[in-house]
Amino acid sequence: MNRTDSLTGKAMVITGAGRGIGAVVAQRAAGLGAFVVVNDIDADVASETVARIEELGGSAIAHCGDISDPNYCERLIEACIAERGQIDALVNNAGLFRMGPAWDLNPADLQTMIAVNVLGTAHCAMHAIPRMRAAGKGSIINVTSGAASGIAEMSAYGATKGAVSSMTYGWALDLTGSGVRVNAVSPNATTRMVAAMQEFKGIQDQPRPFQDPQHTAETVCFLASDRSAHVNGQIIRIASGQLSLVAQPKPIQPGVSVADWSIDTVAQAVQELIAGQ
Ligand SMILES: NC(=O)c1ccc[n+]([C@@H]2O[C@H](COP(=O)([O-])OP(=O)(O)OC[C@H]3O[C@@H](n4cnc5c(N)ncnc54)[C@H](O)[C@@H]3O)[C@@H](O)[C@H]2O)c1
């Protein structure tokens, strides 16, 4: 298989592909031969992505809608089936964020982030997975964030991305042996989302070459292709020009055995563990 036909014959759904990382992924995937369903809540930008793909000789359709609506997610996946009779890859890219310390966020913002980042990701997958299982193949690529590990003023957004990471690990286990793989990327790329974050923090910064969304696009396309047939349940970090695997959170071993449980013995054990770090 050569580099330019790695996705030939594959049908992909990419959410939030009207701009930012999703748009670059969509263009690259189409360039590698995939048929792409370009979702975005903003119809104009979805159409622009499709126009750019077609100009370059690729194949795509726009599908405008809000992934926080579970009924819409079903229509989105079925649109891919209606066009190509299959769905080979789903890129759960659409997402948004609100910044601020925990006590400054309002309930509506919290609900919107959960509805789009967590439930939108889950609903798209819930409709794609039965189709993929029936075909005995498929690749789901979620988009998480470094904020899942905790970043000041991004706790709520980070929590939604922590949920995306947890779903990635859990779905990969659920689907073991089915031919369907689930992985995630954790990008760092110059987009309007990063511009909004910098504005919030009062940072005046120029786009940096190592934050090129193309790096994420290449990684997502690799995960969508059969070249990653051996990769499942991984979160791949793309930042500062480097790829790394993200370690799954788990208890640090060895722990401390506590024979006689009391607040005093717990205090002593925690002290011992922290001192040993
Ligand atoms: N840019 C980064 O460095 C970075 C870092 C970590 C994670 N991410 C994640 O990458 C993904 C893409 O981010 P981006 O930086 O390209 O952002 P972006 O804001 O540039 O693009 C996001 C796109 O998603 C669309 N969208 C938003 N809500 C939607 C909804 N309900 N239904 C359908 N489409 C919707 C928007 O209209 C937009 O076109 C997000 O999930 C984000 O959380 C980005």
The ligand as a MOL file (V3000), in Angstrom:
LIG
                    3D

  0  0  0     0  0            999 V3000
M  V30 BEGIN CTAB
M  V30 COUNTS 44 48 0 0 0
M  V30 BEGIN ATOM
M  V30 1 N -6.8280 22.9790 19.0330 0
M  V30 2 C -6.2320 22.3140 20.0170 0
M  V30 3 O -5.0540 22.5260 20.3560 0
M  V30 4 C -6.9960 21.2430 20.7520 0
M  V30 5 C -6.3970 20.6840 21.8930 0
M  V30 6 C -7.0360 19.6560 22.5400 0
M  V30 7 C -8.2500 19.1720 22.0490 0
M  V30 8 N -8.8280 19.7610 20.9490 0 CHG=1
M  V30 9 C -10.1040 19.2130 20.4740 0
M  V30 10 O -10.0400 19.1060 19.0680 0
M  V30 11 C -11.3630 19.2190 18.5370 0
M  V30 12 C -11.3600 20.2620 17.4310 0
M  V30 13 O -10.9550 21.5020 17.9970 0
M  V30 14 P -10.5270 22.7760 17.1470 0
M  V30 15 O -9.3800 23.3780 17.8660 0
M  V30 16 O -10.3950 22.3940 15.7130 0 CHG=-1
M  V30 17 O -11.8050 23.7020 17.3730 0
M  V30 18 P -12.5820 24.6950 16.3950 0
M  V30 19 O -13.4400 25.5020 17.2710 0
M  V30 20 O -11.6180 25.3820 15.4850 0
M  V30 21 O -13.4780 23.7250 15.4980 0
M  V30 22 C -14.5040 22.9440 16.0710 0
M  V30 23 C -15.6030 22.7310 15.0520 0
M  V30 24 O -16.6430 21.9510 15.6730 0
M  V30 25 C -17.8940 22.5230 15.3160 0
M  V30 26 N -18.9070 22.1980 16.3350 0
M  V30 27 C -18.9850 22.7170 17.5900 0
M  V30 28 N -20.0620 22.2330 18.2160 0
M  V30 29 C -20.6690 21.3860 17.3520 0
M  V30 30 C -21.8330 20.5790 17.4410 0
M  V30 31 N -22.6040 20.5820 18.5360 0
M  V30 32 N -22.1640 19.8060 16.3720 0
M  V30 33 C -21.4000 19.8190 15.2470 0
M  V30 34 N -20.3050 20.5800 15.1210 0
M  V30 35 C -19.9370 21.3560 16.1510 0
M  V30 36 C -17.6370 24.0130 15.2240 0
M  V30 37 O -18.6270 24.7000 14.4510 0
M  V30 38 C -16.2480 24.0410 14.5860 0
M  V30 39 O -16.3000 24.1280 13.1800 0
M  V30 40 C -12.2640 19.5700 19.7250 0
M  V30 41 O -12.8870 18.4050 20.2070 0
M  V30 42 C -11.3000 20.1030 20.7510 0
M  V30 43 O -11.7890 19.9740 22.0550 0
M  V30 44 C -8.2270 20.8020 20.3040 0
M  V30 END ATOM
M  V30 BEGIN BOND
M  V30 1 1 1 2
M  V30 2 2 2 3
M  V30 3 1 2 4
M  V30 4 1 4 5
M  V30 5 2 4 44
M  V30 6 2 5 6
M  V30 7 1 6 7
M  V30 8 2 7 8
M  V30 9 1 8 9
M  V30 10 1 8 44
M  V30 11 1 9 10
M  V30 12 1 9 42
M  V30 13 1 10 11
M  V30 14 1 11 12
M  V30 15 1 11 40
M  V30 16 1 12 13
M  V30 17 1 13 14
M  V30 18 2 14 15
M  V30 19 1 14 16
M  V30 20 1 14 17
M  V30 21 1 17 18
M  V30 22 2 18 19
M  V30 23 1 18 20
M  V30 24 1 18 21
M  V30 25 1 21 22
M  V30 26 1 22 23
M  V30 27 1 23 24
M  V30 28 1 23 38
M  V30 29 1 24 25
M  V30 30 1 25 26
M  V30 31 1 25 36
M  V30 32 1 26 27
M  V30 33 1 26 35
M  V30 34 2 27 28
M  V30 35 1 28 29
M  V30 36 1 29 30
M  V30 37 2 29 35
M  V30 38 1 30 31
M  V30 39 2 30 32
M  V30 40 1 32 33
M  V30 41 2 33 34
M  V30 42 1 34 35
M  V30 43 1 36 37
M  V30 44 1 36 38
M  V30 45 1 38 39
M  V30 46 1 40 41
M  V30 47 1 40 42
M  V30 48 1 42 43
M  V30 END BOND
M  V30 END CTAB
M  END
